[in-house]
Amino acid sequence: MKVQRKGEKIEIEIVDFISPTIIERLSQQNSLLQPKIEDWRSMVDCVMIDPNYDGKLFNISLSDVPEKKNDLVSGKYELPAPAGKVKVAVKIIDMLGEEVVEAREV
């Protein structure tokens, strides 16, 4: 994940994501073939962002929830930057409902 401050905005890019649970389930189903996932976004149900995370309470400021079953999350986001140094947290929920939270200071 890349997070950077550009002027009065915070730019976030999710570069890659792997869900070990999804990979394991695919491996069990295709025991002879190694699962191949072309786009990490196909494993993601939704992305939520808190641009001023306090480490305890996750306040969603932006959410990326695709409307249709075949749509994918964007993976690139831009939000207004709060003043001063902040911790930006990104919560990714995979297709099996498992959550991963990554945080970066900017």
ABEGO torsion letter per residue (X at the ends): XBBBBBEABBBBBBABBBBAAAAAAAAAABAABBBBBABAAAABABBBBBABBAGABBBBABBBBBABAABBBAGBBBBBBBBEBBBBBBBBBBAAGBBBBBBBBX
